[in-house]
């Protein structure tokens, strides 16, 4: 189940950041702002794909998908 959750959070944030492969500037800026406050010094792609950020990805989704 943990592997599925990882894929789901990664996929959701990737689609938020780059829906259909095209950068969504407003969402990218919202995600960057959230990362500066809560994610430490990590870029968006690393945050989305790194297994060590799974818990933080769930938090980001909760906050950004309102």
Legacy VTK file of the C-alpha trace (Angstrom):
# vtk DataFile Version 3.0
C-alpha trace
ASCII
DATASET POLYDATA
POINTS 66 float
0.000 0.000 0.000
2.854 2.440 0.706
4.146 2.136 -2.868
0.707 2.984 -4.265
0.434 5.990 -1.935
3.825 7.229 -3.140
2.772 6.964 -6.760
-0.527 8.692 -6.032
1.004 11.700 -4.254
3.756 12.033 -6.847
1.270 11.815 -9.709
-1.123 14.310 -8.102
1.604 16.900 -7.514
3.107 16.379 -10.960
-0.325 17.012 -12.523
-0.791 20.079 -10.286
2.614 21.468 -11.309
2.600 20.450 -14.992
-0.864 19.396 -16.140
-0.593 17.510 -19.449
3.158 18.204 -19.400
2.858 22.001 -19.611
3.966 24.201 -16.721
1.084 25.816 -14.835
2.767 29.012 -13.600
0.337 29.823 -10.798
0.452 26.305 -9.377
4.239 26.175 -9.758
4.544 29.400 -7.767
2.169 28.116 -5.087
4.168 24.897 -4.797
7.495 26.784 -4.669
6.145 29.025 -1.912
4.924 26.008 0.054
8.295 24.285 -0.386
10.203 27.335 0.896
8.095 27.319 4.051
7.748 23.580 4.645
9.939 21.516 2.352
13.407 22.787 3.039
15.881 23.528 0.290
14.610 21.151 -2.398
13.485 21.746 -5.972
10.025 20.742 -7.173
11.103 17.750 -9.261
13.154 16.255 -6.420
10.293 16.825 -3.994
7.841 15.063 -6.290
10.004 12.054 -7.089
12.111 11.403 -3.972
10.769 8.728 -1.598
12.090 10.635 1.415
9.486 13.381 0.872
6.373 11.176 0.908
4.959 12.557 4.152
5.587 16.151 3.079
3.939 15.485 -0.312
0.771 14.430 1.492
0.900 17.640 3.540
1.404 19.734 0.402
-1.562 18.106 -1.292
-3.777 18.788 1.713
-2.779 22.457 1.742
-2.563 23.229 -1.981
-5.596 21.326 -3.270
-8.188 23.397 -1.403
LINES 1 67
66 0 1 2 3 4 5 6 7 8 9 10 11 12 13 14 15 16 17 18 19 20 21 22 23 24 25 26 27 28 29 30 31 32 33 34 35 36 37 38 39 40 41 42 43 44 45 46 47 48 49 50 51 52 53 54 55 56 57 58 59 60 61 62 63 64 65
